[in-house]
Amino acid sequence: MKSTDFSWNQCSCGSKLLKEYDHIDLVYPVNREKTKHNAYCNSSLGGCGRTVYGKDIEEVNKRWNEGITDEKL
Ligand SMILES: [Zn+2]
């Protein structure tokens, strides 16, 4: 599954990065084994730096849409 296959809520900061971009800089594996992924409201694209983690894209998507914030950079 690709990140663009999922529906992403607007970020709590009002950013629509995950709706309007192709996600290359927004959802990606954070380790070489690809057992951990994150979604990132990319501050260099005007986002707030919110980061949400999960074991795969599906879990990241679910946690993102629940409004969870794991880190804010
Ligand atoms: Zn944001």
N, CA, C, O and the ligand as a Tripos MOL2 file, in Angstrom:
@<TRIPOS>MOLECULE
protein
  293   291    74     0     0
PROTEIN
NO_CHARGES

@<TRIPOS>ATOM
      1 N           0.8380   -1.2000    0.0000 N.3       1 MET1
      2 CA          0.0000    0.0000    0.0000 C.3       1 MET1
      3 C           0.8700    1.2460    0.0000 C.2       1 MET1
      4 O           1.8770    1.3130    0.7050 O.2       1 MET1
      5 N           0.4860    2.2000   -0.7710 N.am      2 LYS2
      6 CA          1.1690    3.4840   -0.7900 C.3       2 LYS2
      7 C           0.4050    4.4690    0.0940 C.2       2 LYS2
      8 O          -0.7960    4.3210    0.3240 O.2       2 LYS2
      9 N           1.1290    5.4740    0.5800 N.am      3 SER3
     10 CA          0.4860    6.4530    1.4590 C.3       3 SER3
     11 C          -0.6470    7.1800    0.7480 C.2       3 SER3
     12 O          -1.6110    7.6110    1.3810 O.2       3 SER3
     13 N          -0.5260    7.3150   -0.5670 N.am      4 THR4
     14 CA         -1.5570    8.0290   -1.3200 C.3       4 THR4
     15 C          -2.8210    7.1840   -1.5080 C.2       4 THR4
     16 O          -3.8380    7.6880   -1.9830 O.2       4 THR4
     17 N          -2.7590    5.8940   -1.1350 N.am      5 ASP5
     18 CA         -3.9520    5.0430   -1.1890 C.3       5 ASP5
     19 C          -4.8940    5.3040   -0.0160 C.2       5 ASP5
     20 O          -6.0490    4.8780   -0.0310 O.2       5 ASP5
     21 N          -4.3900    6.0090    1.0020 N.am      6 PHE6
     22 CA         -5.1740    6.2560    2.2040 C.3       6 PHE6
     23 C          -5.7300    7.6790    2.2040 C.2       6 PHE6
     24 O          -5.2150    8.5720    1.5310 O.2       6 PHE6
     25 N          -6.7820    7.8550    2.9700 N.am      7 SER7
     26 CA         -7.3560    9.1850    3.1500 C.3       7 SER7
     27 C          -6.7580    9.8070    4.4160 C.2       7 SER7
     28 O          -6.7690    9.1880    5.4810 O.2       7 SER7
     29 N          -6.2440   11.0140    4.2980 N.am      8 TRP8
     30 CA         -5.5610   11.6800    5.4130 C.3       8 TRP8
     31 C          -6.3320   12.9180    5.8270 C.2       8 TRP8
     32 O          -6.6580   13.7710    5.0010 O.2       8 TRP8
     33 N          -6.6210   13.0050    7.1190 N.am      9 ASN9
     34 CA         -7.2810   14.2060    7.6210 C.3       9 ASN9
     35 C          -6.3400   15.4090    7.5360 C.2       9 ASN9
     36 O          -5.1170   15.2720    7.5610 O.2       9 ASN9
     37 N          -6.9340   16.5580    7.4370 N.am     10 GLN10
     38 CA         -6.1700   17.7870    7.5370 C.3      10 GLN10
     39 C          -5.4690   17.8080    8.8970 C.2      10 GLN10
     40 O          -6.0400   17.3780    9.8990 O.2      10 GLN10
     41 N          -4.2460   18.3040    8.9300 N.am     11 CYS11
     42 CA         -3.5200   18.3910   10.2040 C.3      11 CYS11
     43 C          -4.1910   19.4150   11.1200 C.2      11 CYS11
     44 O          -4.8630   20.3420   10.6670 O.2      11 CYS11
     45 N          -3.9830   19.2140   12.4320 N.am     12 SER12
     46 CA         -4.5760   20.1280   13.4100 C.3      12 SER12
     47 C          -4.0950   21.5710   13.2300 C.2      12 SER12
     48 O          -4.7590   22.4980   13.6920 O.2      12 SER12
     49 N          -2.9560   21.7750   12.5700 N.am     13 CYS13
     50 CA         -2.4560   23.1370   12.3270 C.3      13 CYS13
     51 C          -3.1470   23.7790   11.1280 C.2      13 CYS13
     52 O          -2.9410   24.9610   10.8530 O.2      13 CYS13
     53 N          -3.9650   23.0070   10.4140 N.am     14 GLY14
     54 CA         -4.6500   23.5450    9.2510 C.3      14 GLY14
     55 C          -3.9780   23.1910    7.9350 C.2      14 GLY14
     56 O          -4.5070   23.4770    6.8610 O.2      14 GLY14
     57 N          -2.8070   22.5670    8.0240 N.am     15 SER15
     58 CA         -2.0940   22.1750    6.8080 C.3      15 SER15
     59 C          -2.8470   21.0750    6.0630 C.2      15 SER15
     60 O          -3.4230   20.1740    6.6730 O.2      15 SER15
     61 N          -2.8310   21.1670    4.7540 N.am     16 LYS16
     62 CA         -3.4210   20.1190    3.9230 C.3      16 LYS16
     63 C          -2.3310   19.3980    3.1350 C.2      16 LYS16
     64 O          -2.5750   18.8730    2.0490 O.2      16 LYS16
     65 N          -1.1160   19.3830    3.7050 N.am     17 LEU17
     66 CA          0.0030   18.7640    2.9810 C.3      17 LEU17
     67 C          -0.3140   17.3460    2.5430 C.2      17 LEU17
     68 O          -0.0100   16.9520    1.4170 O.2      17 LEU17
     69 N          -0.9390   16.5660    3.4540 N.am     18 LEU18
     70 CA         -1.1710   15.1570    3.1540 C.3      18 LEU18
     71 C          -2.3360   14.9540    2.1950 C.2      18 LEU18
     72 O          -2.5600   13.8420    1.7160 O.2      18 LEU18
     73 N          -3.0640   15.9990    1.9180 N.am     19 LYS19
     74 CA         -4.1010   15.9000    0.8900 C.3      19 LYS19
     75 C          -3.5620   16.3540   -0.4670 C.2      19 LYS19
     76 O          -3.9660   15.8360   -1.5080 O.2      19 LYS19
     77 N          -2.6630   17.3090   -0.4470 N.am     20 GLU20
     78 CA         -2.3220   18.0030   -1.6850 C.3      20 GLU20
     79 C          -0.9780   17.6230   -2.2830 C.2      20 GLU20
     80 O          -0.6970   17.9470   -3.4370 O.2      20 GLU20
     81 N          -0.1380   16.9340   -1.5020 N.am     21 TYR21
     82 CA          1.1800   16.5700   -2.0100 C.3      21 TYR21
     83 C           1.2500   15.0820   -2.3110 C.2      21 TYR21
     84 O           0.3500   14.3220   -1.9520 O.2      21 TYR21
     85 N           2.3200   14.6740   -2.9690 N.am     22 ASP22
     86 CA          2.4760   13.2510   -3.2970 C.3      22 ASP22
     87 C           3.0530   12.4310   -2.1460 C.2      22 ASP22
     88 O           3.2600   11.2260   -2.2890 O.2      22 ASP22
     89 N           3.3140   13.0730   -1.0040 N.am     23 HIS23
     90 CA          3.7050   12.4050    0.2430 C.3      23 HIS23
     91 C           5.1760   11.9940    0.3170 C.2      23 HIS23
     92 O           5.5930   11.4310    1.3290 O.2      23 HIS23
     93 N           5.9680   12.2530   -0.7100 N.am     24 ILE24
     94 CA          7.3720   11.8020   -0.6920 C.3      24 ILE24
     95 C           8.1080   12.3360    0.5400 C.2      24 ILE24
     96 O           8.8890   11.6090    1.1530 O.2      24 ILE24
     97 N           7.8710   13.5750    0.9010 N.am     25 ASP25
     98 CA          8.5400   14.1660    2.0600 C.3      25 ASP25
     99 C           7.6770   14.0950    3.3160 C.2      25 ASP25
    100 O           8.0370   14.6840    4.3360 O.2      25 ASP25
    101 N           6.5570   13.3950    3.2680 N.am     26 LEU26
    102 CA          5.5780   13.4520    4.3500 C.3      26 LEU26
    103 C           5.3450   12.1090    5.0240 C.2      26 LEU26
    104 O           5.1550   12.0610    6.2400 O.2      26 LEU26
    105 N           5.3530   11.0350    4.2790 N.am     27 VAL27
    106 CA          5.1300    9.6990    4.8400 C.3      27 VAL27
    107 C           6.2240    8.7880    4.3000 C.2      27 VAL27
    108 O           6.3570    8.6190    3.0880 O.2      27 VAL27
    109 N           7.0090    8.2010    5.2050 N.am     28 TYR28
    110 CA          8.1370    7.4000    4.7370 C.3      28 TYR28
    111 C           8.6330    6.4930    5.8610 C.2      28 TYR28
    112 O           8.3810    6.7690    7.0340 O.2      28 TYR28
    113 N           9.3440    5.4000    5.5090 N.am     29 PRO29
    114 CA          9.9250    4.5410    6.5430 C.3      29 PRO29
    115 C          11.0570    5.2670    7.2540 C.2      29 PRO29
    116 O          11.8240    5.9970    6.6250 O.2      29 PRO29
    117 N          11.1610    5.0700    8.5580 N.am     30 VAL30
    118 CA         12.2020    5.7490    9.3150 C.3      30 VAL30
    119 C          13.3580    4.8150    9.6820 C.2      30 VAL30
    120 O          14.3320    5.2500   10.2970 O.2      30 VAL30
    121 N          13.2580    3.5400    9.3100 N.am     31 ASN31
    122 CA         14.4120    2.6540    9.4990 C.3      31 ASN31
    123 C          14.6230    1.8220    8.2400 C.2      31 ASN31
    124 O          13.7510    1.7300    7.3760 O.2      31 ASN31
    125 N          15.7830    1.2310    8.1640 N.am     32 ARG32
    126 CA         16.1630    0.5010    6.9670 C.3      32 ARG32
    127 C          15.2750   -0.7260    6.7540 C.2      32 ARG32
    128 O          15.0040   -1.1120    5.6170 O.2      32 ARG32
    129 N          14.8240   -1.3360    7.8550 N.am     33 GLU33
    130 CA         14.0110   -2.5450    7.7580 C.3      33 GLU33
    131 C          12.5620   -2.2340    7.3760 C.2      33 GLU33
    132 O          11.7780   -3.1440    7.1030 O.2      33 GLU33
    133 N          12.2140   -0.9510    7.3580 N.am     34 LYS34
    134 CA         10.8430   -0.5160    7.0340 C.3      34 LYS34
    135 C           9.8120   -1.1210    7.9830 C.2      34 LYS34
    136 O           8.7010   -1.4580    7.5740 O.2      34 LYS34
    137 N          10.1920   -1.2570    9.2540 N.am     35 THR35
    138 CA          9.2460   -1.7330   10.2600 C.3      35 THR35
    139 C           8.6700   -0.5840   11.0620 C.2      35 THR35
    140 O           7.8480   -0.7950   11.9530 O.2      35 THR35
    141 N           9.0970    0.6290   10.7510 N.am     36 LYS36
    142 CA          8.5730    1.8120   11.4160 C.3      36 LYS36
    143 C           8.4270    2.9220   10.3740 C.2      36 LYS36
    144 O           9.3520    3.2180    9.6170 O.2      36 LYS36
    145 N           7.2580    3.5150   10.3620 N.am     37 HIS37
    146 CA          6.9960    4.5950    9.4150 C.3      37 HIS37
    147 C           6.5490    5.8250   10.1810 C.2      37 HIS37
    148 O           6.1440    5.7430   11.3410 O.2      37 HIS37
    149 N           6.6280    6.9500    9.5220 N.am     38 ASN38
    150 CA          6.0450    8.1450   10.1260 C.3      38 ASN38
    151 C           5.3210    8.9830    9.0900 C.2      38 ASN38
    152 O           5.5320    8.8590    7.8830 O.2      38 ASN38
    153 N           4.4610    9.8370    9.6110 N.am     39 ALA39
    154 CA          3.8640   10.9010    8.8130 C.3      39 ALA39
    155 C           4.3400   12.1970    9.4430 C.2      39 ALA39
    156 O           4.3310   12.3420   10.6660 O.2      39 ALA39
    157 N           4.7500   13.1260    8.6170 N.am     40 TYR40
    158 CA          5.4010   14.3310    9.0930 C.3      40 TYR40
    159 C           4.7570   15.5440    8.4250 C.2      40 TYR40
    160 O           4.7020   15.6380    7.1980 O.2      40 TYR40
    161 N           4.2790   16.4510    9.2380 N.am     41 CYS41
    162 CA          3.7330   17.7040    8.7130 C.3      41 CYS41
    163 C           4.9310   18.6180    8.4660 C.2      41 CYS41
    164 O           5.3340   19.4010    9.3260 O.2      41 CYS41
    165 N           5.4790   18.4900    7.2760 N.am     42 ASN42
    166 CA          6.8230   18.9940    6.9700 C.3      42 ASN42
    167 C           6.9340   20.5150    7.1000 C.2      42 ASN42
    168 O           6.3180   21.2750    6.3520 O.2      42 ASN42
    169 N           7.7400   20.9270    8.0750 N.am     43 SER43
    170 CA          7.8600   22.3620    8.3430 C.3      43 SER43
    171 C           8.5260   23.1000    7.1940 C.2      43 SER43
    172 O           8.2950   24.2960    7.0180 O.2      43 SER43
    173 N           9.3450   22.4140    6.4100 N.am     44 SER44
    174 CA          9.9730   23.1020    5.2750 C.3      44 SER44
    175 C           8.9850   23.3170    4.1350 C.2      44 SER44
    176 O           9.2830   24.0430    3.1870 O.2      44 SER44
    177 N           7.8050   22.6880    4.2200 N.am     45 LEU45
    178 CA          6.7480   22.9120    3.2320 C.3      45 LEU45
    179 C           5.6110   23.7470    3.8330 C.2      45 LEU45
    180 O           4.5340   23.8630    3.2490 O.2      45 LEU45
    181 N           5.8690   24.3170    4.9980 N.am     46 GLY46
    182 CA          4.8580   25.1580    5.6230 C.3      46 GLY46
    183 C           4.0330   24.4720    6.6840 C.2      46 GLY46
    184 O           3.0740   25.0530    7.1910 O.2      46 GLY46
    185 N           4.3900   23.2280    7.0380 N.am     47 GLY47
    186 CA          3.6670   22.4930    8.0680 C.3      47 GLY47
    187 C           4.1590   22.8500    9.4600 C.2      47 GLY47
    188 O           5.0170   23.7160    9.6300 O.2      47 GLY47
    189 N           3.5930   22.1550   10.4670 N.am     48 CYS48
    190 CA          3.8660   22.5040   11.8650 C.3      48 CYS48
    191 C           4.9300   21.6210   12.5110 C.2      48 CYS48
    192 O           5.3070   21.8740   13.6550 O.2      48 CYS48
    193 N           5.4290   20.5930   11.8180 N.am     49 GLY49
    194 CA          6.4420   19.7240   12.3910 C.3      49 GLY49
    195 C           5.8730   18.5460   13.1670 C.2      49 GLY49
    196 O           6.6290   17.7790   13.7630 O.2      49 GLY49
    197 N           4.5710   18.3920   13.1680 N.am     50 ARG50
    198 CA          3.9520   17.2430   13.8480 C.3      50 ARG50
    199 C           4.4070   15.9300   13.2020 C.2      50 ARG50
    200 O           4.4600   15.8040   11.9780 O.2      50 ARG50
    201 N           4.7320   14.9580   14.0600 N.am     51 THR51
    202 CA          5.1660   13.6500   13.5770 C.3      51 THR51
    203 C           4.3500   12.5680   14.2600 C.2      51 THR51
    204 O           4.1450   12.6090   15.4730 O.2      51 THR51
    205 N           3.8870   11.6030   13.4820 N.am     52 VAL52
    206 CA          3.1090   10.4840   13.9950 C.3      52 VAL52
    207 C           3.7700    9.1960   13.5190 C.2      52 VAL52
    208 O           4.0810    9.0520   12.3370 O.2      52 VAL52
    209 N           3.9870    8.2490   14.4530 N.am     53 TYR53
    210 CA          4.6680    6.9980   14.1170 C.3      53 TYR53
    211 C           3.7080    5.8170   14.0810 C.2      53 TYR53
    212 O           2.6350    5.8490   14.6830 O.2      53 TYR53
    213 N           4.1130    4.7760   13.3640 N.am     54 GLY54
    214 CA          3.3750    3.5270   13.3580 C.3      54 GLY54
    215 C           4.2210    2.4490   12.7190 C.2      54 GLY54
    216 O           5.2380    2.7410   12.0900 O.2      54 GLY54
    217 N           3.7980    1.1780   12.8800 N.am     55 LYS55
    218 CA          4.6110    0.0890   12.3430 C.3      55 LYS55
    219 C           4.4890   -0.0190   10.8220 C.2      55 LYS55
    220 O           5.3840   -0.5380   10.1560 O.2      55 LYS55
    221 N           3.3970    0.4650   10.2900 N.am     56 ASP56
    222 CA          3.2440    0.4940    8.8400 C.3      56 ASP56
    223 C           2.3870    1.7060    8.4730 C.2      56 ASP56
    224 O           1.8900    2.4200    9.3450 O.2      56 ASP56
    225 N           2.2260    1.9190    7.1830 N.am     57 ILE57
    226 CA          1.5140    3.1190    6.7400 C.3      57 ILE57
    227 C           0.0730    3.1150    7.2380 C.2      57 ILE57
    228 O          -0.4790    4.1580    7.5870 O.2      57 ILE57
    229 N          -0.5280    1.9250    7.2650 N.am     58 GLU58
    230 CA         -1.9120    1.8190    7.7120 C.3      58 GLU58
    231 C          -2.0610    2.3130    9.1560 C.2      58 GLU58
    232 O          -2.9870    3.0560    9.4820 O.2      58 GLU58
    233 N          -1.1230    1.8810   10.0140 N.am     59 GLU59
    234 CA         -1.1950    2.2960   11.4130 C.3      59 GLU59
    235 C          -0.9040    3.7930   11.5580 C.2      59 GLU59
    236 O          -1.5410    4.4780   12.3580 O.2      59 GLU59
    237 N           0.0520    4.2900   10.7890 N.am     60 VAL60
    238 CA          0.3510    5.7270   10.8240 C.3      60 VAL60
    239 C          -0.8830    6.5280   10.4010 C.2      60 VAL60
    240 O          -1.2390    7.5330   11.0160 O.2      60 VAL60
    241 N          -1.5190    6.0500    9.3370 N.am     61 ASN61
    242 CA         -2.7180    6.7200    8.8290 C.3      61 ASN61
    243 C          -3.8280    6.7580    9.8800 C.2      61 ASN61
    244 O          -4.4690    7.7910   10.0750 O.2      61 ASN61
    245 N          -4.0510    5.6270   10.5570 N.am     62 LYS62
    246 CA         -5.0980    5.5330   11.5700 C.3      62 LYS62
    247 C          -4.8020    6.5000   12.7220 C.2      62 LYS62
    248 O          -5.6800    7.2280   13.1830 O.2      62 LYS62
    249 N          -3.5460    6.4870   13.1720 N.am     63 ARG63
    250 CA         -3.1790    7.3260   14.3160 C.3      63 ARG63
    251 C          -3.2060    8.8090   13.9340 C.2      63 ARG63
    252 O          -3.5960    9.6590   14.7360 O.2      63 ARG63
    253 N          -2.7960    9.1020   12.7250 N.am     64 TRP64
    254 CA         -2.8560   10.4870   12.2400 C.3      64 TRP64
    255 C          -4.2950   10.9910   12.2540 C.2      64 TRP64
    256 O          -4.5800   12.0870   12.7370 O.2      64 TRP64
    257 N          -5.1900   10.1770   11.7200 N.am     65 ASN65
    258 CA         -6.5860   10.5940   11.6100 C.3      65 ASN65
    259 C          -7.3010   10.6550   12.9630 C.2      65 ASN65
    260 O          -8.3360   11.3080   13.0960 O.2      65 ASN65
    261 N          -6.7320    9.9590   13.9770 N.am     66 GLU66
    262 CA         -7.2720   10.0690   15.3390 C.3      66 GLU66
    263 C          -6.7950   11.3370   16.0330 C.2      66 GLU66
    264 O          -7.2680   11.6770   17.1170 O.2      66 GLU66
    265 N          -5.8560   12.0300   15.4020 N.am     67 GLY67
    266 CA         -5.3860   13.2970   15.9690 C.3      67 GLY67
    267 C          -4.2020   13.1650   16.8950 C.2      67 GLY67
    268 O          -3.8570   14.1060   17.6090 O.2      67 GLY67
    269 N          -3.5720   11.9960   16.8880 N.am     68 ILE68
    270 CA         -2.4250   11.7440   17.7670 C.3      68 ILE68
    271 C          -1.2040   12.5210   17.2830 C.2      68 ILE68
    272 O          -0.9740   12.6360   16.0790 O.2      68 ILE68
    273 N          -0.4280   13.0510   18.2170 N.am     69 THR69
    274 CA          0.8740   13.6500   17.9130 C.3      69 THR69
    275 C           1.9280   12.9520   18.7560 C.2      69 THR69
    276 O           1.8810   13.0130   19.9840 O.2      69 THR69
    277 N           2.8740   12.2930   18.1110 N.am     70 ASP70
    278 CA          3.9440   11.6110   18.8540 C.3      70 ASP70
    279 C           5.1130   12.5380   19.1410 C.2      70 ASP70
    280 O           5.7800   12.4220   20.1680 O.2      70 ASP70
    281 N           5.3460   13.4490   18.2260 N.am     71 GLU71
    282 CA          6.4580   14.3800   18.3970 C.3      71 GLU71
    283 C           6.1080   15.6580   17.6590 C.2      71 GLU71
    284 O           5.3480   15.6550   16.6910 O.2      71 GLU71
    285 N           6.6750   16.7350   18.1360 N.am     72 LYS72
    286 CA          6.5320   17.9840   17.3940 C.3      72 LYS72
    287 C           7.9090   18.6150   17.3190 C.2      72 LYS72
    288 O           8.4860   19.0030   18.3350 O.2      72 LYS72
    289 N           8.4140   18.7100   16.1350 N.am     73 LEU73
    290 CA          9.7860   19.1660   15.9610 C.3      73 LEU73
    291 C           9.8670   20.6870   15.9300 C.2      73 LEU73
    292 O          10.9550   21.2450   15.7890 O.2      73 LEU73
    293 ZN          0.5600   20.3650   10.9510 Zn       74 ZN74
@<TRIPOS>BOND
     1     1     2 1
     2     2     3 1
     3     3     4 2
     4     3     5 am
     5     5     6 1
     6     6     7 1
     7     7     8 2
     8     7     9 am
     9     9    10 1
    10    10    11 1
    11    11    12 2
    12    11    13 am
    13    13    14 1
    14    14    15 1
    15    15    16 2
    16    15    17 am
    17    17    18 1
    18    18    19 1
    19    19    20 2
    20    19    21 am
    21    21    22 1
    22    22    23 1
    23    23    24 2
    24    23    25 am
    25    25    26 1
    26    26    27 1
    27    27    28 2
    28    27    29 am
    29    29    30 1
    30    30    31 1
    31    31    32 2
    32    31    33 am
    33    33    34 1
    34    34    35 1
    35    35    36 2
    36    35    37 am
    37    37    38 1
    38    38    39 1
    39    39    40 2
    40    39    41 am
    41    41    42 1
    42    42    43 1
    43    43    44 2
    44    43    45 am
    45    45    46 1
    46    46    47 1
    47    47    48 2
    48    47    49 am
    49    49    50 1
    50    50    51 1
    51    51    52 2
    52    51    53 am
    53    53    54 1
    54    54    55 1
    55    55    56 2
    56    55    57 am
    57    57    58 1
    58    58    59 1
    59    59    60 2
    60    59    61 am
    61    61    62 1
    62    62    63 1
    63    63    64 2
    64    63    65 am
    65    65    66 1
    66    66    67 1
    67    67    68 2
    68    67    69 am
    69    69    70 1
    70    70    71 1
    71    71    72 2
    72    71    73 am
    73    73    74 1
    74    74    75 1
    75    75    76 2
    76    75    77 am
    77    77    78 1
    78    78    79 1
    79    79    80 2
    80    79    81 am
    81    81    82 1
    82    82    83 1
    83    83    84 2
    84    83    85 am
    85    85    86 1
    86    86    87 1
    87    87    88 2
    88    87    89 am
    89    89    90 1
    90    90    91 1
    91    91    92 2
    92    91    93 am
    93    93    94 1
    94    94    95 1
    95    95    96 2
    96    95    97 am
    97    97    98 1
    98    98    99 1
    99    99   100 2
   100    99   101 am
   101   101   102 1
   102   102   103 1
   103   103   104 2
   104   103   105 am
   105   105   106 1
   106   106   107 1
   107   107   108 2
   108   107   109 am
   109   109   110 1
   110   110   111 1
   111   111   112 2
   112   111   113 am
   113   113   114 1
   114   114   115 1
   115   115   116 2
   116   115   117 am
   117   117   118 1
   118   118   119 1
   119   119   120 2
   120   119   121 am
   121   121   122 1
   122   122   123 1
   123   123   124 2
   124   123   125 am
   125   125   126 1
   126   126   127 1
   127   127   128 2
   128   127   129 am
   129   129   130 1
   130   130   131 1
   131   131   132 2
   132   131   133 am
   133   133   134 1
   134   134   135 1
   135   135   136 2
   136   135   137 am
   137   137   138 1
   138   138   139 1
   139   139   140 2
   140   139   141 am
   141   141   142 1
   142   142   143 1
   143   143   144 2
   144   143   145 am
   145   145   146 1
   146   146   147 1
   147   147   148 2
   148   147   149 am
   149   149   150 1
   150   150   151 1
   151   151   152 2
   152   151   153 am
   153   153   154 1
   154   154   155 1
   155   155   156 2
   156   155   157 am
   157   157   158 1
   158   158   159 1
   159   159   160 2
   160   159   161 am
   161   161   162 1
   162   162   163 1
   163   163   164 2
   164   163   165 am
   165   165   166 1
   166   166   167 1
   167   167   168 2
   168   167   169 am
   169   169   170 1
   170   170   171 1
   171   171   172 2
   172   171   173 am
   173   173   174 1
   174   174   175 1
   175   175   176 2
   176   175   177 am
   177   177   178 1
   178   178   179 1
   179   179   180 2
   180   179   181 am
   181   181   182 1
   182   182   183 1
   183   183   184 2
   184   183   185 am
   185   185   186 1
   186   186   187 1
   187   187   188 2
   188   187   189 am
   189   189   190 1
   190   190   191 1
   191   191   192 2
   192   191   193 am
   193   193   194 1
   194   194   195 1
   195   195   196 2
   196   195   197 am
   197   197   198 1
   198   198   199 1
   199   199   200 2
   200   199   201 am
   201   201   202 1
   202   202   203 1
   203   203   204 2
   204   203   205 am
   205   205   206 1
   206   206   207 1
   207   207   208 2
   208   207   209 am
   209   209   210 1
   210   210   211 1
   211   211   212 2
   212   211   213 am
   213   213   214 1
   214   214   215 1
   215   215   216 2
   216   215   217 am
   217   217   218 1
   218   218   219 1
   219   219   220 2
   220   219   221 am
   221   221   222 1
   222   222   223 1
   223   223   224 2
   224   223   225 am
   225   225   226 1
   226   226   227 1
   227   227   228 2
   228   227   229 am
   229   229   230 1
   230   230   231 1
   231   231   232 2
   232   231   233 am
   233   233   234 1
   234   234   235 1
   235   235   236 2
   236   235   237 am
   237   237   238 1
   238   238   239 1
   239   239   240 2
   240   239   241 am
   241   241   242 1
   242   242   243 1
   243   243   244 2
   244   243   245 am
   245   245   246 1
   246   246   247 1
   247   247   248 2
   248   247   249 am
   249   249   250 1
   250   250   251 1
   251   251   252 2
   252   251   253 am
   253   253   254 1
   254   254   255 1
   255   255   256 2
   256   255   257 am
   257   257   258 1
   258   258   259 1
   259   259   260 2
   260   259   261 am
   261   261   262 1
   262   262   263 1
   263   263   264 2
   264   263   265 am
   265   265   266 1
   266   266   267 1
   267   267   268 2
   268   267   269 am
   269   269   270 1
   270   270   271 1
   271   271   272 2
   272   271   273 am
   273   273   274 1
   274   274   275 1
   275   275   276 2
   276   275   277 am
   277   277   278 1
   278   278   279 1
   279   279   280 2
   280   279   281 am
   281   281   282 1
   282   282   283 1
   283   283   284 2
   284   283   285 am
   285   285   286 1
   286   286   287 1
   287   287   288 2
   288   287   289 am
   289   289   290 1
   290   290   291 1
   291   291   292 2
@<TRIPOS>SUBSTRUCTURE
     1 MET1         2 RESIDUE 1 A MET
     2 LYS2         6 RESIDUE 1 A LYS
     3 SER3        10 RESIDUE 1 A SER
     4 THR4        14 RESIDUE 1 A THR
     5 ASP5        18 RESIDUE 1 A ASP
     6 PHE6        22 RESIDUE 1 A PHE
     7 SER7        26 RESIDUE 1 A SER
     8 TRP8        30 RESIDUE 1 A TRP
     9 ASN9        34 RESIDUE 1 A ASN
    10 GLN10       38 RESIDUE 1 A GLN
    11 CYS11       42 RESIDUE 1 A CYS
    12 SER12       46 RESIDUE 1 A SER
    13 CYS13       50 RESIDUE 1 A CYS
    14 GLY14       54 RESIDUE 1 A GLY
    15 SER15       58 RESIDUE 1 A SER
    16 LYS16       62 RESIDUE 1 A LYS
    17 LEU17       66 RESIDUE 1 A LEU
    18 LEU18       70 RESIDUE 1 A LEU
    19 LYS19       74 RESIDUE 1 A LYS
    20 GLU20       78 RESIDUE 1 A GLU
    21 TYR21       82 RESIDUE 1 A TYR
    22 ASP22       86 RESIDUE 1 A ASP
    23 HIS23       90 RESIDUE 1 A HIS
    24 ILE24       94 RESIDUE 1 A ILE
    25 ASP25       98 RESIDUE 1 A ASP
    26 LEU26      102 RESIDUE 1 A LEU
    27 VAL27      106 RESIDUE 1 A VAL
    28 TYR28      110 RESIDUE 1 A TYR
    29 PRO29      114 RESIDUE 1 A PRO
    30 VAL30      118 RESIDUE 1 A VAL
    31 ASN31      122 RESIDUE 1 A ASN
    32 ARG32      126 RESIDUE 1 A ARG
    33 GLU33      130 RESIDUE 1 A GLU
    34 LYS34      134 RESIDUE 1 A LYS
    35 THR35      138 RESIDUE 1 A THR
    36 LYS36      142 RESIDUE 1 A LYS
    37 HIS37      146 RESIDUE 1 A HIS
    38 ASN38      150 RESIDUE 1 A ASN
    39 ALA39      154 RESIDUE 1 A ALA
    40 TYR40      158 RESIDUE 1 A TYR
    41 CYS41      162 RESIDUE 1 A CYS
    42 ASN42      166 RESIDUE 1 A ASN
    43 SER43      170 RESIDUE 1 A SER
    44 SER44      174 RESIDUE 1 A SER
    45 LEU45      178 RESIDUE 1 A LEU
    46 GLY46      182 RESIDUE 1 A GLY
    47 GLY47      186 RESIDUE 1 A GLY
    48 CYS48      190 RESIDUE 1 A CYS
    49 GLY49      194 RESIDUE 1 A GLY
    50 ARG50      198 RESIDUE 1 A ARG
    51 THR51      202 RESIDUE 1 A THR
    52 VAL52      206 RESIDUE 1 A VAL
    53 TYR53      210 RESIDUE 1 A TYR
    54 GLY54      214 RESIDUE 1 A GLY
    55 LYS55      218 RESIDUE 1 A LYS
    56 ASP56      222 RESIDUE 1 A ASP
    57 ILE57      226 RESIDUE 1 A ILE
    58 GLU58      230 RESIDUE 1 A GLU
    59 GLU59      234 RESIDUE 1 A GLU
    60 VAL60      238 RESIDUE 1 A VAL
    61 ASN61      242 RESIDUE 1 A ASN
    62 LYS62      246 RESIDUE 1 A LYS
    63 ARG63      250 RESIDUE 1 A ARG
    64 TRP64      254 RESIDUE 1 A TRP
    65 ASN65      258 RESIDUE 1 A ASN
    66 GLU66      262 RESIDUE 1 A GLU
    67 GLY67      266 RESIDUE 1 A GLY
    68 ILE68      270 RESIDUE 1 A ILE
    69 THR69      274 RESIDUE 1 A THR
    70 ASP70      278 RESIDUE 1 A ASP
    71 GLU71      282 RESIDUE 1 A GLU
    72 LYS72      286 RESIDUE 1 A LYS
    73 LEU73      290 RESIDUE 1 A LEU
    74 ZN74       293 GROUP 0 **** ****
